[in-house]
Structures are given as C-alpha cells and as structure tokens.
C-alpha cells in the first residue's frame, strides 16, 4: 500500500496535493435521528441515514514552491464552489485509497507566524468533508 506525505484533492481536471497534520485528522460516522416524547409519555425515535465525515487540518503555504502542491488560494477556491457537480471531489488519502466527497461546514485558517505572504507563509486550515462514496 502506498504511503505518501500528502493527500490529493481532484475536482474536474484539476488535481492538487496538500499536507495533512496527523493530529488534526478525524474520521467519524454520523446517524441522523430525532427523538420526541409522545402524549402517552413514551419516546418516539425516528432514524434516518448515516454518513461518514472526515475532518482534517491541512498545512498550506500562501505561495507554493513544490510542484503539484496547492496554495491557500487554491484550497479556498475548491471550497468556494457553489454547484453540486463542482463540489464533488475525489480525495486520495495518503495510503492511496480514494473516496468521493464534498466540503461541508465551516473552514478556517490560522497563520503559523507573522509572515502571511510568500513561500515561508505557512497556514493551518481546518476542513470538513462528507463522504459520498468509497
């Protein structure tokens, strides 16, 4: 099995590598459900779909010097897309497995130093995905 120091996000014909911080990587499963008490004092529980989510912290530079790696602006562009077909991405994990996913929720970035421009301007970006298929 492959072991790369990066993930790859592919959308359409564009494909970019990104570095992921291991401590920020979280894979989880969520199940939609709703519960409410009935008039007879019983609990009514409705279950919906379940889905997988991925949360990760990506290390990215404002200006990238290594071939094939995305920048902060590249990552922002991927998350700004608004149509469903544009939002579908293939995420290739560092072990080489690929999943189809869409970005979801809040994404925020934090500079790691007072330098915010150029190839020494590193940022940590928190991102979240819903897995559509494996």
DSSP file (Angstrom, degrees, kcal/mol; ACC not computed):
  #  RESIDUE AA STRUCTURE BP1 BP2  ACC     N-H-->O    O-->H-N    N-H-->O    O-->H-N    TCO  KAPPA ALPHA  PHI   PSI    X-CA   Y-CA   Z-CA
    1    1 A X              0   0    0      0, 0.0    95,-0.1     0, 0.0    94,-0.0   0.000 360.0 360.0 360.0 140.5    0.0    0.0    0.0
    2    2 A X        -     0   0    0     93,-0.6     2,-0.3     1,-0.0    95,-0.1  -0.297 360.0-163.1 -68.1 152.9    1.3    3.5   -0.9
    3    3 A X        +     0   0    0     93,-0.1     2,-0.3    92,-0.0    92,-0.2  -0.844  15.5 173.2-140.7 102.6    2.3    5.9    1.9
    4    4 A X        -     0   0    0     90,-2.7    92,-0.1    -2,-0.3    90,-0.0  -0.784  39.3-129.4-109.4 151.8    2.6    9.5    0.8
    5    5 A X  S    S+     0   0    0     -2,-0.3     2,-0.3    14,-0.1    15,-0.3   0.100  90.2  44.3 -83.9  25.4    3.2   12.5    3.0
    6    6 A X  S    S-     0   0    0     13,-0.2     2,-0.3    88,-0.1    13,-0.2  -0.968  71.4-127.8-155.8 165.4    0.2   14.2    1.4
    7    7 A X  E     -A   18   0A   0     11,-2.9    11,-2.5    -2,-0.3     2,-0.4  -0.764  25.2-135.6-108.6 165.4   -3.5   13.8    0.3
    8    8 A X  E     -AB  17  92A   0     84,-2.0    84,-2.9    -2,-0.3     2,-0.5  -0.993   9.8-161.3-125.2 130.2   -4.7   14.7   -3.2
    9    9 A X  E     -AB  16  91A   0      7,-2.7     7,-2.4    -2,-0.4     2,-0.5  -0.951  12.3-172.9-107.7 124.2   -7.9   16.7   -3.9
   10   10 A X  E     +AB  15  90A   0     80,-2.4    80,-2.7    -2,-0.5     2,-0.4  -0.972  11.1 171.0-121.2 129.1   -9.1   16.3   -7.5
   11   11 A X  E >   -A   14   0A   0      3,-2.6     3,-1.8    -2,-0.5     2,-0.3  -0.950  67.4 -41.4-137.7 114.4  -12.0   18.3   -8.9
   12   12 A X  T 3  S-     0   0    0     -2,-0.4    74,-0.0     1,-0.3    77,-0.0  -0.526 124.4 -24.5  65.6-127.9  -12.7   18.1  -12.6
   13   13 A X  T 3  S+     0   0    0     -2,-0.3     2,-0.4    -3,-0.1    -1,-0.3   0.477 119.1  96.9 -95.0  -3.1   -9.3   18.1  -14.4
   14   14 A X  E <   +A   11   0A   0     -3,-1.8    -3,-2.6     2,-0.0     2,-0.4  -0.726  48.6 177.8 -91.5 134.4   -7.6   20.0  -11.5
   15   15 A X  E     +A   10   0A   0     -2,-0.4     2,-0.4    -5,-0.2    -5,-0.2  -0.994   0.8 179.0-139.6 129.9   -5.6   18.0   -9.0
   16   16 A X  E     -A    9   0A   0     -7,-2.4    -7,-2.7    -2,-0.4     2,-0.3  -0.977  21.4-135.2-134.2 143.2   -3.6   19.3   -6.0
   17   17 A X  E     -Ac   8  69A   0     51,-2.5    53,-2.5    -2,-0.4     2,-0.3  -0.717  23.4-174.2 -91.6 147.0   -1.6   17.8   -3.3
   18   18 A X  E     -A    7   0A   0    -11,-2.5   -11,-2.9    -2,-0.3     2,-0.4  -0.997  23.5-124.0-141.6 143.6   -1.9   19.0    0.3
   19   19 A X  E     -D   59   0A   0     40,-1.0    40,-2.5    -2,-0.3     2,-0.4  -0.702  26.6-156.5 -85.8 136.0   -0.1   18.2    3.5
   20   20 A X  E     -D   58   0A   0     -2,-0.4     2,-0.6   -15,-0.3    38,-0.2  -0.940  14.1-130.5-118.0 136.6   -2.2   16.9    6.4
   21   21 A X  E >   -D   57   0A   0     36,-2.8     3,-1.5    -2,-0.4    36,-0.5  -0.749  15.4-144.0 -84.0 122.7   -1.4   17.1   10.1
   22   22 A X  E >  S+     0   0A   0     -2,-0.6     3,-1.6     1,-0.3    -1,-0.1   0.870  97.3  56.8 -57.0 -41.9   -1.9   13.7   11.7
   23   23 A X  E 3  S+     0   0A   0      1,-0.3    -1,-0.3    -3,-0.1    -2,-0.0   0.704 106.5  51.6 -66.6 -17.5   -3.2   15.1   15.0
   24   24 A X  E <  S+     0   0A   0     -3,-1.5     2,-0.4    33,-0.2    -1,-0.3   0.413  85.5 106.1 -96.8   1.3   -5.9   17.0   13.1
   25   25 A X  E <   +     0   0A   0     -3,-1.6     2,-0.4    -4,-0.3    31,-0.2  -0.698  41.6 167.6 -87.8 127.1   -7.2   14.0   11.2
   26   26 A X  E     -D   55   0A   0     29,-3.1    29,-3.0    -2,-0.4     2,-0.5  -0.973  17.5-168.4-143.5 125.8  -10.6   12.6   12.3
   27   27 A X  E     +D   54   0A   0     -2,-0.4     2,-0.3    27,-0.2    27,-0.2  -0.953  23.3 163.9-111.1 128.6  -12.8   10.1   10.6
   28   28 A X  E     -D   53   0A   0     25,-2.6    25,-3.1    -2,-0.5     2,-0.4  -0.927  31.3-133.2-143.0 166.6  -16.3    9.7   12.1
   29   29 A X  E     -D   52   0A   0     -2,-0.3     2,-0.4    23,-0.2    23,-0.2  -0.967  19.0-165.4-122.2 137.4  -19.8    8.4   11.3
   30   30 A X  E     -D   51   0A   0     21,-3.2    21,-2.7    -2,-0.4     2,-0.5  -0.956   4.7-159.1-124.7 143.4  -23.0   10.2   12.0
   31   31 A X  E     -D   50   0A   0     -2,-0.4     2,-0.4    19,-0.2    19,-0.2  -0.983  18.5-131.5-122.5 127.5  -26.5    8.9   12.1
   32   32 A X  E     +     0   0A   0     17,-3.1    16,-3.4    -2,-0.5     2,-0.3  -0.615  42.6 151.7 -75.7 129.6  -29.5   11.2   11.6
   33   33 A X  E     -D   47   0A   0     -2,-0.4     2,-0.4    14,-0.2    14,-0.2  -0.989  28.2-159.5-155.2 158.7  -32.1   10.7   14.2
   34   34 A X  E     -D   46   0A   0     12,-2.3    12,-2.9    -2,-0.3     2,-0.4  -0.999   8.4-169.7-141.0 137.3  -34.9   12.6   16.0
   35   35 A X  E     +D   45   0A   0     -2,-0.4     2,-0.3    10,-0.2    10,-0.2  -0.981  11.3 162.5-130.7 144.1  -36.5   11.8   19.3
   36   36 A X  E     -D   44   0A   0      8,-2.1     8,-3.2    -2,-0.4     2,-0.2  -0.984  37.8-107.6-154.8 147.7  -39.5   13.3   21.0
   37   37 A X  E     -D   43   0A   0     -2,-0.3     6,-0.2     6,-0.2     2,-0.1  -0.505  32.5-137.5 -76.6 145.9  -41.9   12.2   23.8
   38   38 A X    >   -     0   0    0      4,-3.1     3,-1.6    -2,-0.2    -1,-0.1  -0.439  28.8-100.7 -93.2 173.2  -45.4   11.1   22.9
   39   39 A X  T 3  S+     0   0    0      1,-0.3    -1,-0.1    -2,-0.1    -2,-0.0   0.778 123.7  58.1 -64.8 -25.7  -48.6   12.1   24.7
   40   40 A X  T 3  S-     0   0    0      2,-0.1    -1,-0.3     1,-0.0     3,-0.1   0.214 122.7-106.8 -90.0  16.7  -48.6    8.7   26.4
   41   41 A X  S <  S+     0   0    0     -3,-1.6     2,-0.3     1,-0.2    -2,-0.1   0.800  79.4 127.5  65.8  32.6  -45.2    9.5   27.9
   42   42 A X        -     0   0    0     -6,-0.0    -4,-3.1     0, 0.0     2,-0.6  -0.697  63.5-106.9-108.3 168.3  -43.2    7.2   25.6
   43   43 A X  E     -D   37   0A   0     -2,-0.3     2,-0.6    -6,-0.2    -6,-0.2  -0.862  23.6-157.5-101.7 125.0  -40.3    8.0   23.5
   44   44 A X  E     -D   36   0A   0     -8,-3.2    -8,-2.1    -2,-0.6     2,-0.5  -0.900  14.8-173.3-100.6 117.9  -40.8    8.3   19.7
   45   45 A X  E     -D   35   0A   0     -2,-0.6     2,-0.4   -10,-0.2   -10,-0.2  -0.953   7.4-168.6-118.0 127.4  -37.5    7.8   17.8
   46   46 A X  E     -D   34   0A   0    -12,-2.9   -12,-2.3    -2,-0.5     2,-0.4  -0.948   8.6-155.3-113.6 133.5  -37.1    8.2   14.1
   47   47 A X  E     +D   33   0A   0     -2,-0.4   -14,-0.2   -14,-0.2     2,-0.1  -0.881  14.6 175.1-110.9 140.2  -33.9    7.1   12.3
   48   48 A X  E     -     0   0A   0    -16,-3.4    -1,-0.0    -2,-0.4     2,-0.0  -0.181  42.6 -38.5-116.4-148.1  -32.6    8.5    9.1
   49   49 A X  E     -     0   0A   0     -2,-0.1   -17,-3.1   -18,-0.1     2,-0.4  -0.283  46.9-141.3 -77.9 162.6  -29.5    8.0    7.0
   50   50 A X  E     +D   31   0A   0    -19,-0.2     2,-0.3    -3,-0.1   -19,-0.2  -0.931  22.4 178.3-120.8 151.6  -26.0    7.5    8.3
   51   51 A X  E     -D   30   0A   0    -21,-2.7   -21,-3.2    -2,-0.4     2,-0.4  -0.981  26.4-115.7-151.5 159.9  -22.9    9.0    6.7
   52   52 A X  E     -D   29   0A   0     79,-0.5    79,-2.7    -2,-0.3     2,-0.3  -0.772  26.8-166.3 -99.1 140.7  -19.1    9.3    7.1
   53   53 A X  E     -DE  28 130A   0    -25,-3.1   -25,-2.6    -2,-0.4     2,-0.4  -0.941   7.0-156.2-124.7 151.0  -17.4   12.5    7.7
   54   54 A X  E     -DE  27 129A   0     75,-2.4    75,-2.7    -2,-0.3     2,-0.4  -0.995   8.8-175.4-124.5 130.0  -13.7   13.5    7.5
   55   55 A X  E     +DE  26 128A   0    -29,-3.0   -29,-3.1    -2,-0.4     2,-0.3  -0.976  15.7 160.4-121.0 139.2  -12.2   16.4    9.4
   56   56 A X  E     - E   0 127A   0     71,-2.3    71,-2.8    -2,-0.4     2,-0.5  -0.990  37.9-127.2-153.8 160.4   -8.6   17.4    8.9
   57   57 A X  E     -DE  21 126A   0    -36,-0.5   -36,-2.8    -2,-0.3     2,-0.4  -0.966  28.6-157.3-111.8 121.3   -6.1   20.2    9.3
   58   58 A X  E     -DE  20 125A   0     67,-3.2    67,-2.9    -2,-0.5     2,-0.6  -0.828   8.9-142.9-102.5 134.7   -4.1   21.0    6.2
   59   59 A X  E     +DE  19 124A   0    -40,-2.5   -40,-1.0    -2,-0.4     2,-0.3  -0.861  34.9 164.4 -93.2 123.7   -0.8   22.7    6.2
   60   60 A X  E     - E   0 123A   0     63,-2.4    63,-3.0    -2,-0.6     2,-0.3  -0.976  29.4-134.9-142.2 152.2   -0.6   25.0    3.2
   61   61 A X  E     - E   0 122A   0      9,-0.5    11,-1.7    -2,-0.3    61,-0.2  -0.740  19.6-129.1-105.0 157.0    1.6   27.9    2.1
   62   62 A X  S    S+     0   0    0     59,-1.7     2,-0.4    56,-0.6    11,-0.4   0.892 106.3  24.0 -68.4 -39.8    0.5   31.2    0.6
   63   63 A X  S    S-     0   0    0     55,-1.4     2,-0.4    58,-0.2    -1,-0.3  -0.995  85.2-147.8-126.6 124.4    2.9   30.7   -2.3
   64   64 A X        -     0   0    0     -2,-0.4     7,-0.1    -3,-0.2     4,-0.1  -0.750  18.9-179.6 -98.6 137.6    3.9   27.1   -3.1
   65   65 A X        +     0   0    0     -2,-0.4     2,-0.4    54,-0.2    -1,-0.1   0.599  59.7  87.4-105.7 -16.9    7.4   26.2   -4.4
   66   66 A X  S >  S-     0   0    0      4,-0.1     3,-1.5     1,-0.1    -2,-0.0  -0.716  86.8-106.0 -91.7 134.9    6.9   22.4   -4.7
   67   67 A X  T 3  S+     0   0    0     -2,-0.4     3,-0.1     1,-0.2    -1,-0.1  -0.276  98.2  11.1 -58.0 131.4    5.4   21.0   -8.0
   68   68 A X  T 3  S+     0   0    0      1,-0.3   -51,-2.5    -4,-0.1     2,-0.3   0.286  93.4 123.7  87.8 -10.0    1.8   19.8   -7.7
   69   69 A X  B <   -c   17   0A   0     -3,-1.5    -1,-0.3   -53,-0.2   -51,-0.2  -0.642  57.1-126.6 -87.7 142.8    1.0   21.2   -4.3
   70   70 A X        -     0   0    0    -53,-2.5    -9,-0.5    -2,-0.3     2,-0.1  -0.479  18.0-136.8 -83.8 156.9   -1.9   23.6   -3.8
   71   71 A X     >  -     0   0    0     -2,-0.2     4,-2.2   -11,-0.1    -9,-0.2  -0.421  33.8 -93.8-100.0 178.4   -1.7   27.0   -2.2
   72   72 A X  H  > S+     0   0    0    -11,-1.7     4,-2.3     1,-0.2     5,-0.2   0.910 128.5  49.6 -59.4 -42.5   -4.0   28.7    0.3
   73   73 A X  H  > S+     0   0    0    -11,-0.4     4,-2.4     2,-0.2    -1,-0.2   0.863 107.4  54.4 -67.8 -35.7   -5.9   30.4   -2.6
   74   74 A X  H  > S+     0   0    0      2,-0.2     4,-2.0     1,-0.2    -1,-0.2   0.940 110.2  46.5 -60.3 -47.6   -6.2   27.0   -4.4
   75   75 A X  H  X S+     0   0    0     -4,-2.2     4,-1.7     1,-0.2    -2,-0.2   0.906 111.5  51.1 -63.8 -43.0   -7.8   25.5   -1.3
   76   76 A X  H  X S+     0   0    0     -4,-2.3     4,-1.3     1,-0.2    -1,-0.2   0.915 108.3  53.2 -59.5 -42.4  -10.2   28.5   -0.9
   77   77 A X  H  X S+     0   0    0     -4,-2.4     4,-0.6     1,-0.2     3,-0.3   0.885 106.4  51.9 -61.4 -40.2  -11.2   28.2   -4.5
   78   78 A X  H  < S+     0   0    0     -4,-2.0     3,-0.4     1,-0.2    -1,-0.2   0.862 113.3  44.9 -63.7 -35.4  -12.1   24.5   -4.1
   79   79 A X  H  < S+     0   0    0     -4,-1.7    -1,-0.2     1,-0.2    -2,-0.2   0.639 104.2  63.5 -85.2 -14.6  -14.3   25.4   -1.1
   80   80 A X  H  < S+     0   0    0     -4,-1.3    -1,-0.2    -3,-0.3    -2,-0.2   0.584  73.1 117.3 -84.6 -10.0  -16.0   28.4   -2.7
   81   81 A X     <  -     0   0    0     -4,-0.6    -3,-0.0    -3,-0.4    -4,-0.0  -0.277  44.1-169.7 -62.4 144.1  -17.7   26.4   -5.4
   82   82 A X        +     0   0    0      4,-0.0     2,-0.3     5,-0.0    -1,-0.1   0.642  52.9  82.0-116.6 -17.3  -21.4   26.5   -5.2
   83   83 A X  S  > S-     0   0    0      1,-0.1     4,-1.7     5,-0.0     3,-0.2  -0.655  77.8-122.7 -92.9 151.8  -22.9   23.9   -7.6
   84   84 A X  H  > S+     0   0    0     -2,-0.3     4,-1.2     1,-0.2     3,-0.3   0.910 110.7  49.4 -57.9 -46.8  -23.3   20.3   -6.6
   85   85 A X  H  4 S+     0   0    0      1,-0.2    -1,-0.2     2,-0.2     3,-0.2   0.849 111.6  49.8 -65.8 -31.9  -21.2   18.9   -9.6
   86   86 A X  H  4 S+     0   0    0     -3,-0.2    -1,-0.2     1,-0.2    -2,-0.2   0.793 107.6  55.5 -73.0 -27.6  -18.4   21.4   -8.9
   87   87 A X  H  < S+     0   0    0     -4,-1.7    16,-0.5    -3,-0.3     2,-0.3   0.724  82.1 101.2 -79.2 -21.8  -18.4   20.5   -5.2
   88   88 A X     <  +     0   0    0     -4,-1.2     2,-0.3    -5,-0.2   -76,-0.2  -0.480  53.5 175.8 -66.3 128.3  -17.8   16.8   -5.8
   89   89 A X  E     - F   0 101A   0     12,-2.8    12,-2.7    -2,-0.3     2,-0.6  -0.940  32.7-131.3-132.1 153.6  -14.2   15.9   -5.2
   90   90 A X  E     -BF  10 100A   0    -80,-2.7   -80,-2.4    -2,-0.3     2,-0.6  -0.945  23.6-162.3-102.0 121.6  -12.0   12.9   -5.2
   91   91 A X  E     -BF   9  99A   0      8,-2.9     8,-2.0    -2,-0.6     2,-0.7  -0.923   1.6-161.3-106.1 116.3   -9.9   12.8   -2.1
   92   92 A X  E     -BF   8  98A   0    -84,-2.9   -84,-2.0    -2,-0.6     6,-0.2  -0.881  17.1-142.5 -98.3 115.0   -7.0   10.4   -2.4
   93   93 A X    >   -     0   0    0      4,-2.8     3,-2.0    -2,-0.7   -86,-0.1  -0.150  28.6 -99.2 -70.6 169.6   -5.7    9.6    1.1
   94   94 A X  T 3  S+     0   0    0      1,-0.3   -90,-2.7     2,-0.1    -1,-0.1   0.694 123.2  60.3 -66.3 -17.1   -2.0    9.2    1.9
   95   95 A X  T 3  S-     0   0    0    -92,-0.2   -93,-0.6     2,-0.1    -1,-0.3   0.447 120.5-107.1 -88.5   1.2   -2.5    5.4    1.8
   96   96 A X  S <  S+     0   0    0     -3,-2.0     2,-0.2     1,-0.3    -2,-0.1   0.290  76.8 131.5  95.2  -9.9   -3.6    5.7   -1.8
   97   97 A X        -     0   0    0    -95,-0.1    -4,-2.8    -5,-0.1     2,-0.4  -0.530  44.5-146.5 -77.1 145.4   -7.3    4.9   -1.3
   98   98 A X  E     +F   92   0A   0     -6,-0.2     2,-0.3    36,-0.2    -6,-0.2  -0.887  17.4 179.1-116.6 144.0   -9.7    7.3   -3.0
   99   99 A X  E     -F   91   0A   0     -8,-2.0    -8,-2.9    -2,-0.4     2,-0.5  -0.958  27.7-124.1-135.0 154.7  -13.2    8.5   -1.9
  100  100 A X  E     +FG  90 133A   0     33,-2.2    32,-3.3    -2,-0.3    33,-1.6  -0.872  45.8 155.7 -97.4 132.7  -15.7   10.9   -3.4
  101  101 A X  E     -FG  89 131A   0    -12,-2.7   -12,-2.8    -2,-0.5     2,-0.4  -0.934  34.9-137.9-149.8 168.9  -16.7   13.7   -1.0
  102  102 A X  E     - G   0 130A   0     28,-2.0    28,-2.5    -2,-0.3   -14,-0.1  -0.988  31.7-109.8-130.5 143.5  -18.0   17.2   -0.8
  103  103 A X  E     - G   0 129A   0    -16,-0.5     2,-0.3    -2,-0.4    26,-0.3  -0.426  43.3-178.9 -67.8 147.9  -16.7   20.0    1.5
  104  104 A X        -     0   0    0     24,-2.3    24,-0.4     2,-0.1   -25,-0.0  -0.971  31.8  -2.3-145.0 158.8  -19.1   20.9    4.3
  105  105 A X  S    S-     0   0    0     -2,-0.3     2,-0.2    22,-0.1    23,-0.1  -0.050  99.0 -11.4  64.9-158.8  -19.5   23.3    7.2
  106  106 A X        -     0   0    0     21,-0.1     2,-0.4     2,-0.0    -2,-0.1  -0.505  52.0-170.2 -82.6 143.1  -17.0   25.8    8.4
  107  107 A X        +     0   0    0     -2,-0.2     2,-0.3    20,-0.1    20,-0.2  -0.998  11.8 176.4-131.5 129.8  -13.4   26.1    7.2
  108  108 A X  E     -H  126   0A   0     18,-0.9    18,-2.7    -2,-0.4     2,-0.4  -0.949  15.2-148.4-134.7 154.2  -11.0   28.4    8.9
  109  109 A X  E     -H  125   0A   0     -2,-0.3     2,-0.4    16,-0.2    16,-0.2  -0.928   4.2-164.5-126.0 151.9   -7.3   29.1    8.6
  110  110 A X  E     -H  124   0A   0     14,-2.4    14,-2.4    -2,-0.4     2,-0.1  -0.982  20.8-130.1-134.2 119.7   -4.7   30.2   11.1
  111  111 A X  E     -H  123   0A   0     -2,-0.4    12,-0.2    12,-0.2     5,-0.1  -0.398   9.5-148.1 -64.9 146.2   -1.3   31.7   10.2
  112  112 A X  S    S+     0   0    0     10,-2.4     2,-0.3     3,-0.2    -1,-0.1   0.477  76.8   7.7 -96.1  -3.2    1.7   30.0   11.9
  113  113 A X  S    S-     0   0    0      9,-0.4    -2,-0.0     2,-0.3     8,-0.0  -0.918  89.0 -88.3-156.7-177.8    3.8   33.1   12.1
  114  114 A X  S    S+     0   0    0     -2,-0.3     2,-0.6    -3,-0.1     7,-0.1   0.606 100.4  94.6 -75.9 -10.5    3.6   36.9   11.5
  115  115 A X        +     0   0    0      5,-0.2    -2,-0.3     1,-0.1    -3,-0.2  -0.746  44.4 165.3 -83.8 117.6    4.6   36.2    7.8
  116  116 A X        +     0   0    0     -2,-0.6     2,-0.3     5,-0.1    -1,-0.1   0.340  54.0  59.3-117.2   4.1    1.4   35.9    5.8
  117  117 A X  S    S+     0   0    0    -55,-0.0     3,-0.4   -54,-0.0     2,-0.1  -0.977  85.7  20.1-133.7 148.6    2.8   36.2    2.2
  118  118 A X  S >  S-     0   0    0     -2,-0.3   -55,-1.4     1,-0.2     3,-1.2  -0.337 101.0 -48.5  95.8-174.8    5.2   34.2    0.2
  119  119 A X  T 3  S+     0   0    0      1,-0.2    -1,-0.2   -57,-0.2   -54,-0.2   0.482 131.8  55.3 -81.9  -1.6    6.6   30.7    0.3
  120  120 A X  T 3  S+     0   0    0     -3,-0.4     2,-1.2     1,-0.1    -1,-0.2   0.318  80.4 102.6-105.7   6.4    7.5   30.9    4.0
  121  121 A X    <   -     0   0    0     -3,-1.2   -59,-1.7   -58,-0.2     2,-0.3  -0.728  55.4-174.8 -92.0  90.7    3.9   31.9    5.0
  122  122 A X  E     -E   61   0A   0     -2,-1.2   -10,-2.4   -61,-0.2    -9,-0.4  -0.661   2.3-173.2 -88.4 141.0    2.6   28.6    6.4
  123  123 A X  E     -EH  60 111A   0    -63,-3.0   -63,-2.4    -2,-0.3     2,-0.5  -0.951  21.2-139.0-129.7 150.3   -1.1   28.3    7.4
  124  124 A X  E     -EH  59 110A   0    -14,-2.4   -14,-2.4    -2,-0.3     2,-0.5  -0.962  23.6-168.1-105.9 126.4   -3.1   25.6    9.1
  125  125 A X  E     -EH  58 109A   0    -67,-2.9   -67,-3.2    -2,-0.5     2,-0.5  -0.965  11.6-147.4-120.1 121.6   -6.5   25.2    7.5
  126  126 A X  E     +EH  57 108A   0    -18,-2.7   -18,-0.9    -2,-0.5     2,-0.3  -0.757  25.8 177.3 -87.8 130.4   -9.3   23.1    9.2
  127  127 A X  E     -E   56   0A   0    -71,-2.8   -71,-2.3    -2,-0.5     2,-0.4  -0.939  16.3-158.1-133.7 154.6  -11.6   21.4    6.6
  128  128 A X  E     -E   55   0A   0    -24,-0.4   -24,-2.3    -2,-0.3     2,-0.3  -0.990   8.7-172.9-134.5 141.6  -14.5   19.0    6.8
  129  129 A X  E     -EG  54 103A   0    -75,-2.7   -75,-2.4    -2,-0.4     2,-0.5  -0.971  19.5-142.1-133.0 147.1  -15.9   16.6    4.2
  130  130 A X  E     -EG  53 102A   0    -28,-2.5   -28,-2.0    -2,-0.3     2,-0.5  -0.948  30.1-127.7-101.8 130.5  -18.9   14.4    3.8
  131  131 A X  E     + G   0 101A   0    -79,-2.7   -79,-0.5    -2,-0.5   -30,-0.3  -0.667  27.1 179.8 -82.0 125.5  -18.1   11.1    2.1
  132  132 A X  E     -     0   0A   0    -32,-3.3     2,-0.3    -2,-0.5   -31,-0.2   0.829  67.3  -8.6 -92.5 -39.2  -20.4   10.4   -0.8
  133  133 A X  E       G   0 100A   0    -33,-1.6   -33,-2.2     1,-0.1    -1,-0.4  -0.984 360.0 360.0-155.0 158.8  -18.9    7.1   -1.9
  134  134 A X              0   0    0     -2,-0.3   -36,-0.2   -35,-0.2    -1,-0.1   0.379 360.0 360.0-111.8 360.0  -15.9    4.9   -1.2
